[in-house]
Amino acid sequence: MAIKPLKITSYTTTNALGAGNAASLQALQAQQTGLQAASFDGCDLKTFIGQVQGLEKVELPAHLSDFDCRNNRLTWLGLQQDNFSDNVLAARDKYGASRIAVFLGTSTSGIQQTELAYAQVAPEFDSAKGLPADYHYTKTHNTFSLADFVQQYFGLNGIAHVVSTACSSSAKVFASAYRHIQAGFCDAAIVGGVDSLCLTTLYGFNSLQLVSEQKCTPWGKDRSGINIGEAAGFALLEQDDSGGASLSLLGYGESSDAYHMSTPHPEGRGAAQAMQAALNSADLDNKAIDYINLHGTATQSNDSAEDNAVMSIFGGKTPASSTKGWTGHTLGAAGITEVVFGCLAVENSFIPINLNTQEIDPTMHTNIVMEKNNDNVNRFISNSFGFGGSNCSLIIGRQG
């Protein structure tokens, strides 16, 4: 049975391309990447990263100072864009502070604050003395600090939780919001996610031999791995009684193939299950999708598996691209970042190209968009596939 669409009444993204939707739209249309040679403090890896500039200078409001860390500074910066805060406050006035839920995704949250705390007492760490007194684990490193910060920022007191399922985190929150709204627990929901750069992520992925020394080339013949990025993105979901032209969540699909801790099933079985489930929940066939925003990390195994999955569900006709060539892989914020990119594509009639890739891997057959176009996009599917086979596909667009 098809789900009842949820209207997306406001959305915003802040990433390496800049703060707010306009910066991302300009870069997407001009084919200008936000990836830069890594110069993140403490990192000496040879790679490219998608870093949001100026976070070190961001100051949180005094009453939220205990939340101060890179992740929550990025959260605060993201909430200031595209009138998102004003739209949430209007919804709070309409529904009440207890009827707006908060469902957000992250992978590492404010773990950099813990790194800094240990660095402050190293190299002679005394477990009896512990970490510095001004270190606040629950307000920074703890994954729930993200939702707690957003709730306190808006003065909300309804349902809130954080999803941390690696790269699918801020896609799965859309499904959480739908289920809670349909169950009557809330009338609207803030969804999205935030992930920020930290040494744990950069060196962790490097230890898995997944970090590229070059700008990432999704689906590329000579692809060599990912670039790590950071981003904040948010959307406001409400029940849609208008139908028609509104951007809406039309369907979602989730799966968990649990094939391997960090490698997808070679045939993309879990990815295919998620895409088919999304089509089923939207009561659409594959011809109704105008664009596929691929997970497309530019690792050998991920792209090959996703290609197999896409071909099994869509064949080789539906236009597709990965947008990680602009932002890098923003991990727990990838789902919302790419949903916003898709919404921008719908509202501005274009499909982002597969940036940085020069030659497609001849063993893969998805219809990768390589040249600038101005095609109309009414509905798109956005794929987010996390470690351990935690998969989520979202269908978003206009009804009818």
N, C-alpha and C positions, 0 to 999 in steps of 0.2 A: 504494500500500500504506500502511495506517495506521501511524503511528509508535507506538512503545511508550511509554505515558505515563510522565512523570517526576513523582514525588511532590514537592510543595512542603511541606517539613517545618517551615519557619519563614519568616516574612516580616515586614518592618517598613518604615515610612515616617516621615520627618521633613521637614516642609515649613512653609509659612506658617501652617498651622492648629495647629502645635505639634509637640513631639517625641513620637514613638511613635504606634501605631495608635489608641489610645483617643482622643487629641485629634482625629484625623481623623474617626473614627467619630462622635464627638459633634457635630462641626461639619457633617458630611454629613447627619446625621439632623435636625439643628436648622436646616439651611439658612443657616448663618452663614459668610460669606466670610472668607478670610484676606487679601484684597487691601486695601491701604492706600495713601493718597496717597504718592507717592515722596518719600522723605527720605534716600535712600542717599547716603553721603558723596561729594561731588564731582559729583553729578548734579542739574542744574537743569531737567530735563524735566518738563513737566506731564503726568503719567500716574499709573497705579496699578501697584504691584508686589507680588509675593508674597515678602516678606522673612522669613527665619528670625531671630527675635530672640535676642540674647545671644551671637552667634558671636564677637564681639570679646573676650569674657571667657573663652572656652574655652581651656584650656591642654592641649597635647598632652603625653603622657608624655615624660620627659627623653630616653629613648633614641630617640625619634622626633622630636626637636625640629627637625632639619633639614628636616622635611616641613611646617613651620609655614606655613600660608597659609589663606585663608578656605575654600577647597575641602576641604582635609584636616581642618580643624576641623569642618566640616559632616559630613564622613565619620565622624570620631571620634564626634561627637554621635549620629549615626544608628546607629552600631554598638552603642551603649549601651542601645538601647531593646528592649523586648519579648523579653527573654532571648535575643536573637539571638546574641550572643557566646558565651553558655553552650552554645547548641545547636551552634554551629560547633565549639567545643572538644570537645564530645561526639562529633561526627562525626570530628574529627581523631583522637581516641582509638580510634574504631572502624575507620577506614580507613587512617590514617597520614598524616603531614604531606605526603607527596609525591603522595597520591592524591586530594586535594581541589583542584580547579582554581578559578581566579578569572577570571571574565569580567565586565567592568564597562564601562559606557558613560559618556561625557562629551563635551561639545562644546568648552568653553573651558578646562576643568580649572582650574589655579591661575593663570590669566592676570592676575588682579588683582595678584598679587605682583610681576609684571613692571611693571604700571602704576605701582605704588608705588615700585619701584626706579628707574624713569625719573624719576618726580616728585621723588625725593630728590636727583638730580644735575642736574635741569633748573634754569634754562633754558640753562645753559652746559655742555651735555654734551660731554665729551672722550672721543672714541672710543679714544684711546690708554690712558686710565685705566679705561674701561669702567664697568660698573655696580658698586654697593657690594659690598664683600667678603662681606657676610653674605647676599647673594642667591644662592639655590641653584636654578638653572633645572631641573635634572634631578629635583629632589625636589618642585617646586611647579608651574611652568608646563607642563612636559612632560606630555603626556596619560598616559603610563605611570606617572607618580607615584602616581596613584590606585590602581592594582593593586599597585604596589610597597608602598605604605603599608598596604594591607589584608593583603598577604602577611606583611609584617614584624610587623604587629599580632598576627596569629594564629600566627606561627611556621610558616608553610606554605612549601613549596618545590617545588610541582608546577607544572603549566602555568598561565600567566597571560597575558592580553592585554586590551587596552582597545580597544573599538569606538568610533570617532568618525565617525558618519554623521549628524551633526546631530540632528534630533528623533527619529529612529528608533533612536538608539544603544543605549539601555537596554532596548529591546524585542528587538533583534537578538541580544543576548547570550544570550537563552533558546535561540535556534536554535543558537548556537555551543556552548553547554553540551550540548545534546542530541547533536549530532554527535560531540563529543569523548567523551562517556560511551559512546555506542553503538560507537565505534571502539576502546574499551578503554583510552583514554589516562588516564582518571580514573574514580573511583567516585561522586563527588559534586562539586557545583560551587556556589560562591557567585556569584550573578548580581545585577545591579542597576546602579545608576548614581548619579552625583553631579554636579550643576552648581550653581555659585554665582554670585551677582550680581557684575557688574563693569561698568565704564564702556564697555568695548569692545562688550559685548552690548547694553547699553541704547542707546548712541548709534548702534551699527551697524544695529540694527533700525529705529531712528528715521530713519536716512538712507534706508532703503528705503521709508519712509512706511507702515510697518506697525504702529507703536505707537499705541494709542488713548489719548486724553486721559481717557476714561471707563473704568469697569469693563467688561471685555470681555463681549460678548453673543453667544455662539456661536449660529449659525443665525438671528440676529435680523434683522429687516427693516432696521434702521438700524445694523447692526454696522459698527464703524470700525477694527478691528484688535486686536492682542494686548496683553496685559499680561505683562511678563517676571517670572518667579518663580525661586526656587531650591529645591532639595530634595535629599535623600539617601534612597535606598531600596535594600533588599537582600532577596534570597530565597535559601534553601538548597534545592537540587534534589538528589534521590536517586532511584535506580531504585525503582519502585513494584511490589512483588510482592503487595500486599494487595488492590488494586482497591477498588471500591465508593465509600465515603464520603469518601476522602481528596481534598483539593484537589490537582489535578495539572495539569501542562502536557499538554494533549490534542492540540494541533496548532499548527503555525506555517506562515506563508506569507511569502515575501519576493519582492520584485520591484524592478526598477530601470527606470523608463520614460525617464529622461534627457530629458524633454521640454524643460526650461528650468532655468536655474541656480537660480531661486528661486520659480518658479510651477508648480503642478501642471498636468497635462494637463486641459483643461476638462471632458472627459468622465470624468475619474477613472480612466483605463484602468489605470494602475499600481496604484492603490488597489484596484480591483476584482480585479485579478490576485492581489494579496496575500491578500485575503479568501477568494477561491475556493481558492487553494492551501492556506490554513489549513484550510478545510473538508475538502478532499481528504485532507490528511495526517491529519486526525482521523477520517476515514471517517464524516463526518456530513453531513446535508443542512441547509439553512438553517433548517428548522423546529426543529432541535435546539438553537438558540441562543436564550436567554431575554433577553439584553440585549447591546446594542452600546455599548461605551465609545468614543465618537467621538474622532478626533484633534481636531476642532472648535476651531480656533484663534481663530475670530471675524474672520478676514480675509475679504474678499469672495470672492477666488478659491479659497481653500482650502475653505471651507465649501460653496460651490457645487459644486466638483469632487467632494468627498467625498459630497455628497448624491446626485449622479449615480451614483457608484460603489455606494453602499449600495442605492439603488433597483434597480440592475441585478442585484444578488446577493440581496437580501433582500426587495425590494418595500417596501411602506409599512406593514407590520404589526409587525415586531419593535421593541420599545421601545428607545429610544436616547437618549443624552445626552452632552454634553461636561462634564467636571468641571474645566475650566480656569477657570471662574468662581470656584472656591474658592482655587486655588493660583497662578493665572497659568500661563503656558507655561514649564515648567521645563526645556525644551530637551532636553539629553542625559539628564536624569533623568525626562522625561515618561513614557516607557514603563513604567518600574518603578513610578512613583507611581500611575499609572492601573491597572496590574495589581493593586497592593495595594488600591486603592479597589474594584476588582471583587471581589477576594477577600473584603473586608469586606461587600460586598453579598450575596455568596453565603452567608456564615456568619451574617448578621444579617437576611436576608430583606427587602431593600428595594432600590429602584433610585434612585440619586441623580437629582434633578431637574436641568434645564438652568438653573442658577442665573444670575440677573441679566437674562436675556432676558425681555422683556415681550410682544413680538409677533414671531411667526415670519415669516420671509421667505415671502411667498405663492408665490414661484417654486420653493420647495423642498418636498419631500414626505416626507422621513423622519419616522417616528413619534417625535417628540421628546417626552420626558416633562417635563411642565410642572407637575404637581401631585404632592404627597407621596403615596407608595404603599408598601405592604408586600408586594409581590409576591415569590413564591419565585423565586430565581435558582439554577439548577443549573449552567448553563454560560454563559459570556459570551465575546465576542470583543472584543479591545482593539486599536485601530488607532493606529499611529504612522507618520507620513509625513514624511520629512525633505526638506530642500532637495536639488535635483538629482534628485528622484524616487526616493530611497532609502526604500522602503516595507516595513513589517513589520506583520503581523497575527498575534495570538496568541489561541488558544482555550484557556481555562482553566476548570476546574470539576470536577465529580464525574463519575466514569465511570458508564456504564450508564444 
